[in-house]
Amino acid sequence: MISGKRTGKTGRATKAVSTASSKPAAKRAAAKQPALLSGGNPQVAKADGDAPVQAYIAAIPGWKSGIARRLDRLIVRGVPRTKKAVRWNSPFYGIEGQGWFLAFHVFTRYLKVTFFRGTALKPVPPGGTGKDARWIDIHEEDMDTAQLAKWIKQAAALPGWGKN
C-alpha cells in the first residue's frame, strides 16, 4: 500500500492506491505450483531444458521428490551432454540429434523409469512386454543406484526414441 495523501485534479485528497495483490504471499506461491494429477504426478507444460524438469521434480510430493532428484543427478553425472525436456507430464532425457533414451513418471507408490530401448540393455530391466521399451519401478527404499547408472550409460549409447 502506498502511504501518504494524494491529490486529484481538484486538489482534494484521494484514497491511497494499493500496489500489492490482495492474496497473501503464501497463496500466490501455492498458485504457481503445478497441479498434481493422479498418483501425485505434477502437471507441467511441455517445455525443453533443465528448468521445467527441475520444476517438475520440485513439485513431486513426499519421498518421491528425493528419488527423482537423485535420479536426475545420476543421469547428468553419467551422461553430461544430456538434453532434458518435459513431455506428457514426464521428464525426458536424451542426446541431441539421437533421440530420447529415458523418461520417468510419478505414480502413487513408485517412480516408473522407462528405457526406450530397454530390450537392448544388459541385463534387461524387468518391466514391460513391448517391442523395445522396458522399465523399472522404484519404490521408497529400493533404488539400485549402481544398476541404474549402468543402464543409463548403456541407454545413452544407443539410438534413441523420437526426435529431441
SERO-4910 file (N, C-alpha, C, O; in steps of 0.05 Angstrom, whole numbers):
BEGIN
 pado doro    nc1    nc2    nc3   cac1   cac2   cac3    cc1    cc2    cc3    oc1    oc2    oc3
  Met    A     17    -23      0      0      0      0     18     25      0     37     26     16
  Ile    A     12     43    -17     27     68    -18     15     87      3     -9     91      3
  Ser    A     32     98     20     21    114     42     23    144     34     37    151     15
  Gly    A     10    160     50     10    189     44    -14    197     29    -29    181     18
  Lys    A    -19    223     28    -42    233     14    -36    239    -15    -14    247    -22
  Arg    A    -56    235    -31    -54    241    -59    -75    262    -65    -96    263    -52
  Thr    A    -69    277    -85    -89    297    -93    -97    292   -121    -80    287   -138
  Gly    A   -123    295   -126   -133    292   -154   -132    319   -168   -118    337   -159
  Lys    A   -146    321   -190   -147    346   -207   -159    369   -191   -152    392   -196
  Thr    A   -176    363   -172   -189    384   -157   -172    394   -134   -179    414   -122
  Gly    A   -150    380   -128   -133    388   -106   -142    375    -80   -128    379    -59
  Arg    A   -163    360    -80   -172    346    -55   -157    320    -52   -147    308    -71
  Ala    A   -156    311    -27   -142    286    -21   -158    263    -32   -183    263    -32
  Thr    A   -144    243    -43   -157    218    -53   -146    195    -37   -127    197    -22
  Lys    A   -159    172    -40   -151    148    -25   -124    138    -36   -118    141    -60
  Ala    A   -109    126    -18    -84    114    -26    -89     90    -44   -110     76    -41
  Val    A    -71     85    -63    -75     63    -82    -57     40    -73    -34     43    -66
  Ser    A    -69     16    -73    -54     -8    -65    -38    -18    -89    -49    -20   -111
  Thr    A    -13    -25    -84      4    -37   -105      8    -66   -101     19    -80   -118
  Ala    A     -1    -77    -78      2   -105    -72    -23   -120    -78    -45   -109    -77
  Ser    A    -20   -145    -85    -44   -162    -91    -58   -167    -65    -47   -166    -43
  Ser    A    -84   -172    -67    -99   -178    -43    -94   -206    -32   -100   -212     -9
  Lys    A    -82   -223    -48    -75   -250    -39    -50   -249    -22    -31   -234    -28
  Pro    A    -49   -264      0    -24   -265     15     -2   -279     -1     -8   -294    -20
  Ala    A     22   -274      6     45   -285     -9     44   -315    -11     51   -327    -32
  Ala    A     36   -328     11     36   -358     11     16   -368    -10     22   -388    -23
  Lys    A     -7   -356    -12    -27   -364    -32    -16   -360    -60    -21   -376    -78
  Arg    A     -3   -338    -65      9   -332    -92     29   -353    -99     30   -363   -121
  Ala    A     46   -361    -79     67   -381    -84     54   -408    -90     63   -422   -107
  Ala    A     33   -415    -75     20   -440    -79      6   -441   -106      5   -462   -119
  Ala    A     -3   -418   -115    -16   -418   -142      3   -423   -164     -5   -432   -186
  Lys    A     29   -418   -160     49   -423   -180     58   -452   -182     70   -461   -202
  Gln    A     52   -468   -161     59   -496   -161     42   -511   -181     18   -506   -184
  Pro    A     54   -530   -196     38   -546   -215     17   -562   -201     20   -570   -178
  Ala    A     -5   -566   -214    -26   -583   -204    -16   -612   -203      1   -620   -219
  Leu    A    -25   -627   -184    -18   -655   -182    -40   -672   -194    -63   -670   -187
  Leu    A    -32   -689   -213    -50   -707   -226    -52   -733   -211    -41   -735   -189
  Ser    A    -65   -752   -221    -68   -778   -209    -41   -789   -199    -21   -788   -214
  Gly    A    -40   -800   -175    -16   -811   -164      5   -791   -155     27   -799   -147
  Gly    A     -2   -765   -156     17   -744   -148     36   -735   -171     56   -722   -166
  Asn    A     29   -743   -195     46   -734   -218     41   -705   -224     18   -697   -229
  Pro    A     62   -688   -224     58   -659   -229     50   -654   -258     60   -666   -277
  Gln    A     32   -635   -261     24   -626   -288     41   -602   -296     37   -580   -286
  Val    A     61   -607   -313     79   -587   -322     77   -585   -353     77   -605   -367
  Ala    A     76   -561   -362     73   -556   -391     97   -567   -407    119   -567   -397
  Lys    A     92   -576   -431    113   -585   -449    133   -563   -452    126   -540   -460
  Ala    A    159   -569   -447    180   -549   -450    207   -563   -451    210   -585   -440
  Asp    A    226   -550   -463    254   -561   -464    271   -548   -443    267   -525   -436
  Gly    A    291   -563   -434    311   -551   -416    310   -562   -388    292   -577   -381
  Asp    A    330   -554   -372    332   -563   -345    310   -550   -327    300   -563   -309
  Ala    A    303   -525   -332    285   -511   -314    258   -525   -312    248   -528   -289
  Pro    A    244   -533   -333    219   -547   -330    222   -574   -316    204   -582   -302
  Val    A    244   -587   -321    248   -613   -307    252   -608   -277    241   -623   -261
  Gln    A    267   -588   -270    271   -582   -242    244   -573   -229    239   -579   -205
  Ala    A    228   -558   -243    201   -550   -233    184   -575   -228    170   -577   -208
  Tyr    A    185   -594   -247    171   -619   -244    180   -634   -219    164   -642   -202
  Ile    A    206   -637   -216    218   -652   -193    210   -638   -167    204   -651   -147
  Ala    A    212   -611   -166    205   -596   -141    176   -600   -133    169   -598   -110
  Ala    A    159   -604   -153    130   -607   -147    122   -635   -139     99   -639   -131
  Ile    A    139   -654   -142    133   -682   -134    130   -683   -104    147   -674    -90
  Pro    A    108   -695    -94    104   -696    -65    120   -718    -52    126   -739    -64
  Gly    A    127   -713    -27    139   -733     -9    165   -744    -18    181   -731    -31
  Trp    A    170   -769    -10    196   -783    -14    203   -786    -44    226   -788    -51
  Lys    A    182   -786    -61    187   -789    -90    204   -766   -102    218   -770   -121
  Ser    A    201   -743    -90    217   -720    -99    247   -724    -95    263   -718   -112
  Gly    A    254   -735    -72    282   -742    -66    293   -763    -86    316   -760    -95
  Ile    A    277   -783    -91    285   -803   -111    289   -791   -138    309   -797   -152
  Ala    A    270   -773   -146    272   -760   -172    297   -743   -174    311   -742   -195
  Arg    A    304   -728   -153    328   -712   -152    353   -729   -155    371   -723   -171
  Arg    A    354   -751   -141    377   -770   -143    379   -781   -171    401   -783   -182
  Leu    A    356   -789   -183    356   -799   -210    366   -779   -230    382   -785   -247
  Asp    A    357   -754   -227    365   -732   -245    395   -728   -243    409   -726   -264
  Arg    A    406   -727   -219    435   -724   -216    451   -748   -227    472   -744   -239
  Leu    A    440   -772   -223    453   -796   -234    455   -795   -264    475   -802   -276
  Ile    A    433   -786   -277    432   -784   -306    453   -763   -316    468   -769   -334
  Val    A    452   -740   -304    470   -718   -313    500   -726   -308    517   -719   -324
  Arg    A    505   -739   -285    532   -747   -279    542   -768   -299    565   -768   -307
  Gly    A    524   -787   -306    532   -809   -324    533   -801   -353    548   -812   -369
  Val    A    516   -781   -360    515   -772   -388    514   -741   -388    493   -729   -390
  Pro    A    537   -728   -386    538   -699   -383    525   -683   -405    517   -661   -401
  Arg    A    524   -694   -429    513   -680   -452    482   -684   -455    471   -679   -476
  Thr    A    470   -694   -433    441   -700   -434    425   -675   -440    429   -654   -428
  Lys    A    405   -678   -457    385   -658   -463    360   -666   -447    352   -689   -446
  Lys    A    348   -646   -434    324   -651   -418    300   -637   -429    302   -616   -442
  Ala    A    277   -648   -423    251   -636   -431    229   -648   -414    232   -669   -402
  Val    A    206   -634   -414    182   -646   -403    163   -651   -426    157   -633   -442
  Arg    A    154   -676   -428    134   -684   -448    113   -701   -434    121   -718   -417
  Trp    A     88   -698   -440     67   -714   -429     69   -716   -398     65   -737   -387
  Asn    A     75   -694   -385     77   -692   -356     98   -712   -345     94   -723   -324
  Ser    A    120   -715   -359    142   -732   -350    168   -720   -360    170   -709   -382
  Pro    A    189   -721   -343    216   -712   -352    227   -733   -372    226   -757   -368
  Phe    A    239   -722   -394    251   -739   -415    281   -731   -416    288   -708   -412
  Tyr    A    298   -751   -421    327   -747   -423    336   -759   -450    329   -781   -457
  Gly    A    353   -744   -464    362   -753   -490    389   -741   -497    401   -726   -482
  Ile    A    397   -748   -521    422   -738   -533    413   -722   -558    398   -733   -574
  Glu    A    423   -698   -561    416   -681   -584    420   -696   -610    442   -707   -615
  Gly    A    400   -697   -627    402   -710   -653    400   -740   -652    399   -753   -673
  Gln    A    400   -752   -629    400   -781   -626    373   -791   -615    366   -814   -620
  Gly    A    358   -774   -602    332   -782   -591    333   -786   -561    353   -782   -548
  Trp    A    309   -792   -550    306   -796   -521    314   -824   -513    307   -843   -527
  Phe    A    328   -826   -490    336   -853   -481    321   -861   -456    321   -885   -449
  Leu    A    310   -842   -441    298   -848   -415    277   -827   -408    279   -804   -416
  Ala    A    256   -836   -393    236   -818   -382    227   -830   -355    230   -854   -351
  Phe    A    217   -813   -338    204   -825   -314    178   -811   -308    172   -789   -318
  His    A    161   -825   -293    134   -816   -287    128   -823   -258    136   -844   -248
  Val    A    113   -806   -245    105   -810   -217     79   -825   -215     59   -817   -228
  Phe    A     79   -845   -198     54   -860   -191     51   -859   -161     69   -849   -147
  Thr    A     29   -868   -151     23   -866   -123     45   -878   -105     53   -865    -85
  Arg    A     54   -901   -112     73   -916    -94    101   -919   -105    118   -931    -92
  Tyr    A    106   -908   -129    133   -911   -141    137   -892   -164    119   -878   -173
  Leu    A    163   -890   -173    170   -876   -197    176   -897   -218    190   -917   -213
  Lys    A    165   -894   -242    170   -913   -263    191   -900   -281    186   -879   -293
  Val    A    214   -914   -284    235   -905   -302    235   -922   -327    239   -946   -325
  Thr    A    229   -909   -349    227   -924   -375    252   -919   -392    260   -896   -397
  Phe    A    263   -941   -401    285   -940   -420    273   -947   -447    263   -969   -451
  Phe    A    274   -928   -466    260   -932   -492    271   -954   -509    257   -965   -525
  Arg    A    297   -961   -506    309   -983   -520    318  -1004   -499    340  -1015   -501
  Gly    A    301  -1009   -479    308  -1025   -457    314  -1054   -463    329  -1067   -448
  Thr    A    303  -1065   -485    309  -1093   -492    338  -1097   -500    347  -1119   -501
  Ala    A    352  -1075   -506    380  -1077   -514    399  -1074   -490    423  -1077   -493
  Leu    A    388  -1069   -466    405  -1066   -442    411  -1093   -430    397  -1112   -433
  Lys    A    434  -1093   -416    443  -1117   -403    447  -1112   -373    463  -1094   -367
  Pro    A    434  -1125   -355    411  -1142   -360    386  -1126   -368    386  -1102   -363
  Val    A    367  -1138   -381    343  -1124   -389    327  -1116   -364    322  -1133   -347
  Pro    A    319  -1090   -362    302  -1083   -339    277  -1100   -338    267  -1109   -359
  Pro    A    267  -1105   -314    246  -1126   -310    218  -1118   -320    202  -1137   -326
  Gly    A    211  -1093   -323    184  -1086   -330    179  -1084   -360    197  -1075   -375
  Gly    A    156  -1091   -369    148  -1087   -397    148  -1112   -414    163  -1131   -409
  Thr    A    131  -1111   -434    130  -1133   -453    129  -1123   -482    125  -1138   -501
  Gly    A    133  -1097   -486    132  -1085   -512    156  -1093   -529    174  -1107   -520
  Lys    A    156  -1083   -553    177  -1090   -572    205  -1080   -563    224  -1095   -564
  Asp    A    207  -1055   -554    233  -1043   -547    235  -1033   -518    255  -1038   -505
  Ala    A    215  -1020   -508    216  -1006   -482    215  -1026   -459    202  -1047   -460
  Arg    A    230  -1019   -438    229  -1034   -413    231  -1014   -390    241   -991   -395
  Trp    A    222  -1021   -367    222  -1002   -345    228  -1016   -319    228  -1040   -316
  Ile    A    233   -999   -299    236  -1008   -272    220   -989   -254    220   -965   -258
  Asp    A    207  -1001   -234    191   -985   -215    209   -981   -190    219  -1001   -179
  Ile    A    213   -956   -182    230   -950   -159    211   -943   -136    197   -923   -137
  His    A    213   -958   -115    197   -953    -90    215   -938    -71    239   -933    -76
  Glu    A    204   -931    -48    218   -913    -29    245   -923    -21    264   -907    -18
  Glu    A    248   -949    -16    274   -959     -6    289   -977    -25    308   -991    -16
  Asp    A    282   -978    -50    295   -998    -67    309   -987    -92    309  -1000   -113
  Met    A    320   -963    -91    334   -952   -114    362   -964   -115    379   -958    -98
  Asp    A    367   -980   -136    393   -992   -140    410   -973   -158    409   -975   -182
  Thr    A    424   -955   -145    439   -934   -159    459   -945   -178    463   -935   -200
  Ala    A    474   -965   -170    495   -977   -186    483   -989   -212    494   -984   -234
  Gln    A    461  -1004   -210    449  -1016   -234    437   -994   -252    439   -995   -276
  Leu    A    424   -974   -240    412   -952   -256    434   -938   -271    430   -931   -294
  Ala    A    457   -933   -258    479   -919   -272    489   -935   -296    495   -923   -317
  Lys    A    490   -961   -293    498   -978   -316    478   -976   -339    485   -973   -362
  Trp    A    452   -978   -332    432   -977   -352    431   -950   -366    427   -948   -390
  Ile    A    435   -929   -351    434   -902   -362    456   -898   -383    452   -888   -405
  Lys    A    481   -907   -376    503   -905   -395    498   -922   -420    504   -913   -442
  Gln    A    488   -946   -416    482   -963   -439    460   -950   -457    463   -949   -481
  Ala    A    439   -941   -444    416   -929   -459    425   -905   -475    416   -901   -497
  Ala    A    442   -888   -463    451   -863   -476    468   -870   -501    470   -853   -519
  Ala    A    481   -893   -501    498   -900   -524    482   -912   -547    493   -915   -569
  Leu    A    457   -918   -543    440   -930   -564    426   -908   -579    422   -885   -569
  Pro    A    417   -914   -604    399   -895   -617    374   -891   -600    363   -910   -590
  Gly    A    366   -866   -597    343   -860   -580    316   -863   -594    315   -871   -617
  Trp    A    296   -856   -579    268   -856   -589    259   -828   -596    265   -810   -581
  Gly    A    245   -825   -618    233   -799   -624    254   -778   -631    278   -783   -633
  Lys    A    244   -754   -635    261   -731   -641    264   -714   -615    246   -713   -599
  Asn    A    288   -702   -612    292   -683   -590    306   -659   -599    312   -641   -583
***
